[in-house]
């Protein structure tokens, strides 16, 4: 699984479940029947999730197959790469750290 994480040099506290690990953000995995994009921002930011659902319908003719933070694509050719690029630019590293700390303090 390819992971985009916040390194300890930017967020020394790390992931609260396992502080020796960097803070998780986005992962890409090849599963048996699909390609999965795990974006933690979609899990904790309702506005971002709603934006993504609305935009996905404009960028793909296929039904959105999604879990809490997991977007599943059945084939490589159906991934709306431009939309994924915009999604990735919606949250900066510092924004993610701030959001994570707000969620973790609850």
DSSP file (Angstrom, degrees, kcal/mol; ACC not computed):
  #  RESIDUE AA STRUCTURE BP1 BP2  ACC     N-H-->O    O-->H-N    N-H-->O    O-->H-N    TCO  KAPPA ALPHA  PHI   PSI    X-CA   Y-CA   Z-CA
    1    1 A X              0   0    0      0, 0.0     2,-0.4     0, 0.0    28,-0.2   0.000 360.0 360.0 360.0 128.8    0.0    0.0    0.0
    2    2 A X  E     -A   28   0A   0     26,-2.4    26,-2.7     2,-0.0     2,-0.4  -0.721 360.0-162.9 -83.2 130.9    1.4    3.4   -1.0
    3    3 A X  E     -A   27   0A   0     -2,-0.4     2,-0.6    24,-0.2    24,-0.2  -0.949  22.6-160.8-124.1 138.3    1.0    5.9    1.9
    4    4 A X  E     +A   26   0A   0     22,-3.7    22,-2.2    -2,-0.4    21,-0.7  -0.959  33.5 167.4-110.7 110.8    1.1    9.6    2.1
    5    5 A X  E     -A   24   0A   0     -2,-0.6     2,-0.7    20,-0.2    19,-0.2  -0.814  44.1-106.4-125.1 160.1    1.6   10.4    5.7
    6    6 A X  E     -A   23   0A   0     17,-2.9    17,-1.3    -2,-0.3     5,-0.1  -0.798  46.4-128.7 -86.0 115.3    2.6   13.4    7.8
    7    7 A X    >>  -     0   0    0     -2,-0.7     4,-2.2    15,-0.2     3,-1.6  -0.200  15.5-112.8 -67.2 157.3    6.2   12.8    8.8
    8    8 A X  T 34 S+     0   0    0      1,-0.3    -1,-0.1     2,-0.2     6,-0.1   0.784 114.4  66.4 -59.9 -28.0    7.3   13.0   12.5
    9    9 A X  T 34 S+     0   0    0      1,-0.2    -1,-0.3     2,-0.2     3,-0.2   0.791 112.3  33.8 -66.1 -24.9    9.4   16.1   11.6
   10   10 A X  T <4 S+     0   0    0     -3,-1.6     2,-0.2     1,-0.2    -2,-0.2   0.744 137.9  19.9 -96.8 -29.7    6.2   18.0   10.9
   11   11 A X    ><  -     0   0    0     -4,-2.2     3,-1.6     1,-0.1    12,-0.2  -0.689  66.5-179.0-141.0  83.8    4.0   16.2   13.5
   12   12 A X  T 3  S+     0   0    0      1,-0.3    -4,-0.1    -2,-0.2    -1,-0.1   0.743  76.3  69.2 -58.5 -26.9    6.1   14.6   16.2
   13   13 A X  T 3  S-     0   0    0      1,-0.1    -1,-0.3    -5,-0.1     8,-0.1   0.794  85.8-170.9 -65.4 -26.4    3.1   13.2   18.1
   14   14 A X    <   -     0   0    0     -3,-1.6     2,-0.3    -7,-0.1     8,-0.2  -0.120  44.3 -16.3  67.5-167.4    2.4   10.8   15.3
   15   15 A X  B >   -E   18   0B   0      6,-2.3     3,-0.7     3,-0.6     6,-0.3  -0.568  63.7-134.6 -74.1 128.2   -0.7    8.6   15.0
   16   16 A X  T 3  S+     0   0    0     -2,-0.3     3,-0.4     1,-0.3    -1,-0.1   0.775 103.0  52.8 -61.2 -29.0   -2.5    8.5   18.4
   17   17 A X  T 3  S+     0   0    0      1,-0.3    -1,-0.3     2,-0.1     2,-0.2   0.857 132.4  11.3 -73.0 -34.8   -3.0    4.7   18.2
   18   18 A X  B X  S-E   15   0B   0     -3,-0.7     3,-3.0     3,-0.1    -3,-0.6  -0.703  70.4-170.1-144.3  85.5    0.7    4.1   17.6
   19   19 A X  T 3  S+     0   0    0     -3,-0.4    -3,-0.1     1,-0.3    -1,-0.1   0.667  83.8  67.9 -58.1 -18.6    2.8    7.3   18.1
   20   20 A X  T 3  S+     0   0    0     -6,-0.1    -1,-0.3    -5,-0.1     2,-0.3   0.646  92.8  75.5 -74.5 -11.9    5.9    5.6   16.6
   21   21 A X  S <  S-     0   0    0     -3,-3.0    -6,-2.3    -6,-0.3    -3,-0.1  -0.741  92.4-108.8 -95.8 147.2    4.0    5.7   13.3
   22   22 A X        -     0   0    0     -2,-0.3     2,-0.3    -8,-0.2   -15,-0.2  -0.275  48.0 -81.6 -68.2 162.5    3.5    8.9   11.3
   23   23 A X  E     -A    6   0A   0    -17,-1.3   -17,-2.9   -12,-0.2    -1,-0.1  -0.496  50.1-125.1 -67.9 124.7    0.1   10.5   11.1
   24   24 A X  E     +A    5   0A   0     -2,-0.3   -19,-0.2   -19,-0.2    -1,-0.1  -0.373  44.2 150.3 -70.4 147.2   -2.0    8.8    8.4
   25   25 A X  E     +     0   0A   0    -21,-0.7    15,-2.6     1,-0.2     2,-0.4   0.424  60.5   0.6-138.6 -66.2   -3.5   10.8    5.6
   26   26 A X  E     -AB   4  39A   0    -22,-2.2   -22,-3.7    13,-0.2     2,-0.3  -0.996  56.5-177.4-136.5 138.6   -4.0    9.1    2.2
   27   27 A X  E     -AB   3  38A   0     11,-2.4    11,-3.2    -2,-0.4     2,-0.4  -0.975  12.3-155.7-134.7 151.4   -3.3    5.6    1.1
   28   28 A X  E     +AB   2  37A   0    -26,-2.7   -26,-2.4    -2,-0.3     2,-0.4  -0.995  20.7 175.8-126.4 128.6   -3.6    3.8   -2.2
   29   29 A X  E     - B   0  36A   0      7,-2.7     7,-3.3    -2,-0.4     2,-0.7  -0.980  30.1-137.4-138.4 146.8   -4.0    0.0   -2.4
   30   30 A X  E     - B   0  35A   0     -2,-0.4     5,-0.2     5,-0.2     2,-0.1  -0.912  31.3-175.3-100.6 111.4   -4.5   -2.7   -4.9
   31   31 A X        -     0   0    0      3,-2.7     3,-0.1    -2,-0.7    -2,-0.0  -0.414  41.6 -93.5 -96.6 177.8   -7.0   -5.1   -3.5
   32   32 A X  S    S+     0   0    0      1,-0.2     3,-0.1    -2,-0.1    -1,-0.0   0.907 120.4  17.6 -60.2 -44.2   -8.2   -8.4   -5.2
   33   33 A X  S    S+     0   0    0      1,-0.1     2,-0.3    42,-0.0    -1,-0.2   0.343 128.9  15.5-114.1   5.6  -11.2   -6.9   -6.9
   34   34 A X        -     0   0    0     -3,-0.1    -3,-2.7     2,-0.0     2,-0.5  -0.990  68.5-106.4-166.0 168.3  -10.6   -3.2   -6.9
   35   35 A X  E     -BC  30  73A   0     38,-3.1    38,-2.8    -2,-0.3     2,-0.4  -0.924  39.6-153.0-103.4 131.8   -8.2   -0.3   -6.5
   36   36 A X  E     -BC  29  72A   0     -7,-3.3    -7,-2.7    -2,-0.5     2,-0.5  -0.908  14.7-166.5-115.9 133.9   -8.8    1.6   -3.2
   37   37 A X  E     -BC  28  71A   0     34,-2.4    34,-2.6    -2,-0.4     2,-0.7  -0.976  10.5-162.9-113.7 116.8   -8.0    5.2   -2.3
   38   38 A X  E     +BC  27  70A   0    -11,-3.2   -11,-2.4    -2,-0.5     2,-0.6  -0.897  11.3 177.2-103.2 114.1   -8.2    5.8    1.4
   39   39 A X  E >>  -B   26   0A   0     30,-2.5     3,-1.2    -2,-0.7     4,-0.7  -0.937  17.0-162.7-121.5 107.5   -8.6    9.5    2.2
   40   40 A X  H >> S+     0   0    0    -15,-2.6     4,-1.4    -2,-0.6     3,-0.5   0.769  86.7  67.2 -63.6 -26.3   -8.9   10.3    5.9
   41   41 A X  H 3> S+     0   0    0    -16,-0.3     4,-2.0     1,-0.2    -1,-0.3   0.859  95.7  55.9 -61.2 -35.1  -10.2   13.8    5.2
   42   42 A X  H <4 S+     0   0    0     -3,-1.2    -1,-0.2     1,-0.2    -2,-0.2   0.801 105.9  53.5 -66.0 -27.9  -13.4   12.3    3.7
   43   43 A X  H << S+     0   0    0     -4,-0.7    -1,-0.2    -3,-0.5    -2,-0.2   0.840 120.5  27.2 -74.8 -35.4  -13.9   10.4    6.9
   44   44 A X  H  < S+     0   0    0     -4,-1.4     2,-0.6     1,-0.2    -2,-0.2   0.547 110.1  66.6-110.5  -8.5  -13.8   13.4    9.2
   45   45 A X    >X  -     0   0    0     -4,-2.0     4,-2.0    -5,-0.2     3,-0.5  -0.855  56.2-171.7-118.0  97.1  -14.9   16.4    7.1
   46   46 A X  H 3> S+     0   0    0     -2,-0.6     4,-2.5     1,-0.2     5,-0.2   0.845  86.4  54.9 -56.0 -37.1  -18.6   16.1    6.1
   47   47 A X  H 3> S+     0   0    0      1,-0.2     4,-2.4     2,-0.2    -1,-0.2   0.889 108.2  48.9 -65.1 -38.6  -18.4   19.1    3.8
   48   48 A X  H <> S+     0   0    0     -3,-0.5     4,-2.6    -7,-0.2    -1,-0.2   0.899 110.6  51.0 -67.2 -40.5  -15.5   17.5    1.9
   49   49 A X  H  X S+     0   0    0     -4,-2.0     4,-2.5    -8,-0.2    -2,-0.2   0.930 111.5  46.8 -62.1 -46.3  -17.4   14.2    1.6
   50   50 A X  H  X S+     0   0    0     -4,-2.5     4,-2.2     2,-0.2    -2,-0.2   0.908 112.0  51.1 -63.6 -41.8  -20.5   15.9    0.2
   51   51 A X  H  X S+     0   0    0     -4,-2.4     4,-2.7     1,-0.2     5,-0.2   0.937 111.1  48.8 -58.7 -46.4  -18.3   17.9   -2.2
   52   52 A X  H  X S+     0   0    0     -4,-2.6     4,-2.9     1,-0.2    -2,-0.2   0.919 110.0  50.2 -62.7 -44.5  -16.6   14.7   -3.4
   53   53 A X  H  X S+     0   0    0     -4,-2.5     4,-1.5     2,-0.2    -1,-0.2   0.916 113.5  46.1 -60.3 -43.4  -19.9   12.8   -3.9
   54   54 A X  H  X S+     0   0    0     -4,-2.2     4,-0.7     1,-0.2    -2,-0.2   0.932 116.5  43.9 -64.7 -46.8  -21.4   15.7   -5.9
   55   55 A X  H >X S+     0   0    0     -4,-2.7     4,-1.2     1,-0.2     3,-0.6   0.851 106.3  61.0 -69.1 -34.8  -18.3   16.1   -8.0
   56   56 A X  H >X S+     0   0    0     -4,-2.9     4,-1.5     1,-0.3     3,-0.8   0.914  99.9  55.5 -59.0 -42.2  -17.8   12.4   -8.6
   57   57 A X  H 3< S+     0   0    0     -4,-1.5    -1,-0.3     1,-0.3    -2,-0.2   0.801 108.6  49.0 -60.6 -28.7  -21.2   12.2  -10.3
   58   58 A X  H << S+     0   0    0     -4,-0.7    -1,-0.3    -3,-0.6    -2,-0.2   0.702 116.7  41.4 -81.4 -21.2  -20.0   14.9  -12.7
   59   59 A X  H << S+     0   0    0     -4,-1.2     2,-0.4    -3,-0.8    -2,-0.2   0.507 114.4  44.0-106.7  -7.6  -16.7   13.1  -13.5
   60   60 A X     <  -     0   0    0     -4,-1.5    -1,-0.1    -5,-0.2     4,-0.1  -0.997  53.3-153.6-142.8 143.4  -17.8    9.5  -13.7
   61   61 A X  S    S+     0   0    0     -2,-0.4     2,-0.3     2,-0.1    -1,-0.1   0.478  78.4  87.9 -89.1  -3.2  -20.6    7.5  -15.4
   62   62 A X  S    S-     0   0    0     16,-0.2     2,-0.1    -6,-0.1    -2,-0.1  -0.663  88.7-100.2 -97.9 151.9  -20.2    4.8  -12.7
   63   63 A X        -     0   0    0     -2,-0.3     2,-0.4     1,-0.1    -1,-0.1  -0.421  43.6-104.9 -66.7 140.9  -21.8    4.6   -9.4
   64   64 A X        -     0   0    0     -2,-0.1     2,-0.7    -4,-0.1    -1,-0.1  -0.551  31.2-162.3 -69.6 124.8  -19.7    5.7   -6.4
   65   65 A X  E     +D   72   0A   0      7,-0.5     7,-3.3    -2,-0.4     2,-0.3  -0.933  29.9 153.3-111.5 107.2  -18.5    2.7   -4.5
   66   66 A X  E     -D   71   0A   0     -2,-0.7     5,-0.2     5,-0.2     2,-0.1  -0.983  32.5-168.6-144.8 145.1  -17.3    4.0   -1.1
   67   67 A X        -     0   0    0      3,-3.0     5,-0.0    -2,-0.3     0, 0.0  -0.141  63.7 -62.0-104.3-152.2  -16.8    3.1    2.5
   68   68 A X  S    S-     0   0    0      1,-0.2     3,-0.0    -2,-0.1   -30,-0.0   0.934 129.0  -9.3 -65.6 -47.3  -16.1    5.6    5.4
   69   69 A X  S    S+     0   0    0    -26,-0.1   -30,-2.5   -27,-0.1     2,-0.5   0.296 117.2  98.4-129.0   5.5  -12.8    6.7    3.9
   70   70 A X  E     -C   38   0A   0    -32,-0.2    -3,-3.0   -28,-0.1     2,-0.5  -0.854  48.6-167.3-107.4 125.3  -12.3    4.2    1.1
   71   71 A X  E     -CD  37  66A   0    -34,-2.6   -34,-2.4    -2,-0.5     2,-0.5  -0.954  16.3-153.8-107.0 124.4  -13.2    4.9   -2.5
   72   72 A X  E     -CD  36  65A   0     -7,-3.3    -7,-0.5    -2,-0.5     2,-0.5  -0.861  10.5-170.3-106.6 130.7  -13.2    1.7   -4.6
   73   73 A X  E     -C   35   0A   0    -38,-2.8   -38,-3.1    -2,-0.5     6,-0.1  -0.977  13.2-155.8-117.6 126.8  -12.5    1.6   -8.3
   74   74 A X  S    S+     0   0    0     -2,-0.5     2,-0.3   -40,-0.2    -1,-0.1   0.819  79.5  18.7 -71.8 -31.6  -13.2   -1.6  -10.2
   75   75 A X  S >  S-     0   0    0      1,-0.1     3,-1.4   -40,-0.1     4,-0.2  -0.982  72.3-123.0-141.2 150.8  -10.7   -0.8  -13.0
   76   76 A X  G >  S+     0   0    0     -2,-0.3     3,-1.5     1,-0.3    -1,-0.1   0.864 108.6  62.7 -58.5 -38.2   -7.8    1.6  -13.5
   77   77 A X  G 3  S+     0   0    0      1,-0.3    -1,-0.3    -3,-0.1    -3,-0.0   0.587  97.6  56.4 -67.7 -10.6   -9.6    3.2  -16.5
   78   78 A X  G <  S+     0   0    0     -3,-1.4     2,-0.5     2,-0.1    -1,-0.3   0.389  75.5 114.4-103.0   3.4  -12.5    4.4  -14.5
   79   79 A X    <   -     0   0    0     -3,-1.5     2,-1.8    -4,-0.2     3,-0.2  -0.627  65.1-138.4 -76.6 123.1  -10.6    6.5  -12.0
   80   80 A X     >  -     0   0    0     -2,-0.5     4,-2.3     1,-0.2     3,-0.3  -0.594  26.6-179.1 -80.5  84.6  -11.3   10.2  -12.4
   81   81 A X  H  > S+     0   0    0     -2,-1.8     4,-2.4     1,-0.2    -1,-0.2   0.834  75.2  54.4 -59.4 -37.8   -7.7   11.3  -11.9
   82   82 A X  H  > S+     0   0    0      2,-0.2     4,-2.2     1,-0.2    -1,-0.2   0.920 110.1  47.7 -62.8 -41.8   -8.4   15.0  -12.3
   83   83 A X  H  > S+     0   0    0     -3,-0.3     4,-2.7     2,-0.2    -2,-0.2   0.910 110.6  50.9 -65.0 -42.0  -11.0   14.8   -9.5
   84   84 A X  H  X S+     0   0    0     -4,-2.3     4,-2.4     1,-0.2    -1,-0.2   0.897 109.1  52.9 -61.6 -39.3   -8.6   12.9   -7.3
   85   85 A X  H  X S+     0   0    0     -4,-2.4     4,-1.2     2,-0.2    -2,-0.2   0.910 109.9  46.7 -61.9 -42.9   -6.0   15.6   -7.9
   86   86 A X  H  X S+     0   0    0     -4,-2.2     4,-0.7     2,-0.2     3,-0.4   0.917 110.7  53.3 -65.5 -42.5   -8.4   18.3   -6.8
   87   87 A X  H >< S+     0   0    0     -4,-2.7     3,-1.2     1,-0.2     4,-0.4   0.922 107.0  52.1 -55.9 -45.6   -9.4   16.2   -3.8
   88   88 A X  H 3< S+     0   0    0     -4,-2.4     3,-0.4     1,-0.3    -1,-0.2   0.789 108.7  50.7 -63.9 -27.4   -5.7   15.9   -2.8
   89   89 A X  H 3< S+     0   0    0     -4,-1.2    -1,-0.3    -3,-0.4    -2,-0.2   0.537  90.2  81.1 -87.8  -6.0   -5.3   19.7   -3.1
   90   90 A X  S << S+     0   0    0     -3,-1.2     2,-0.5    -4,-0.7    -1,-0.2   0.768  94.7  41.8 -72.1 -26.0   -8.3   20.5   -0.9
   91   91 A X  S    S-     0   0    0     -4,-0.4    -1,-0.2    -3,-0.4     2,-0.1  -0.979  73.5-150.3-128.4 122.3   -6.4   19.9    2.4
   92   92 A X     >  -     0   0    0     -2,-0.5     4,-2.4     1,-0.1     5,-0.2  -0.364  34.2-105.0 -79.3 167.8   -2.9   21.1    3.2
   93   93 A X  H  > S+     0   0    0      1,-0.2     4,-2.3     2,-0.2     5,-0.2   0.926 123.7  48.3 -59.1 -45.4   -0.6   19.2    5.6
   94   94 A X  H  > S+     0   0    0      1,-0.2     4,-2.4     2,-0.2    -1,-0.2   0.895 109.4  52.9 -65.3 -38.6   -1.1   21.9    8.2
   95   95 A X  H  > S+     0   0    0      1,-0.2     4,-2.7     2,-0.2    -1,-0.2   0.928 109.5  49.5 -58.6 -44.4   -4.9   21.8    7.7
   96   96 A X  H  X S+     0   0    0     -4,-2.4     4,-2.9     1,-0.2    -2,-0.2   0.904 109.6  50.7 -64.3 -41.1   -4.9   18.0    8.2
   97   97 A X  H  X S+     0   0    0     -4,-2.3     4,-2.5     2,-0.2    -1,-0.2   0.935 112.3  47.4 -60.5 -46.0   -2.8   18.3   11.4
   98   98 A X  H  X S+     0   0    0     -4,-2.4     4,-2.1     2,-0.2    -2,-0.2   0.921 114.1  46.2 -61.7 -45.5   -5.3   20.9   12.8
   99   99 A X  H  X S+     0   0    0     -4,-2.7     4,-2.4     2,-0.2     5,-0.2   0.921 112.3  51.2 -63.4 -44.5   -8.3   18.8   11.8
  100  100 A X  H  X S+     0   0    0     -4,-2.9     4,-2.8     1,-0.2    -2,-0.2   0.917 110.1  49.0 -60.0 -45.0   -6.7   15.7   13.3
  101  101 A X  H  X S+     0   0    0     -4,-2.5     4,-1.8     1,-0.2    -1,-0.2   0.896 110.6  50.6 -64.6 -39.4   -6.0   17.4   16.6
  102  102 A X  H  X S+     0   0    0     -4,-2.1     4,-0.5     1,-0.2    -1,-0.2   0.920 115.0  43.6 -62.5 -43.1   -9.5   18.8   16.8
  103  103 A X  H >< S+     0   0    0     -4,-2.4     3,-0.8     1,-0.2    -2,-0.2   0.885 113.1  51.3 -68.7 -39.5  -10.9   15.3   16.2
  104  104 A X  H 3< S+     0   0    0     -4,-2.8    -1,-0.2     1,-0.2    -2,-0.2   0.803 103.4  58.4 -70.5 -29.9   -8.5   13.6   18.6
  105  105 A X  H 3<        0   0    0     -4,-1.8    -1,-0.2     1,-0.2    -2,-0.2   0.667 360.0 360.0 -74.8 -15.8   -9.3   15.9   21.5
  106  106 A X    <<        0   0    0     -3,-0.8    -1,-0.2    -4,-0.5    -2,-0.1   0.495 360.0 360.0 -63.8 360.0  -12.9   15.0   21.4
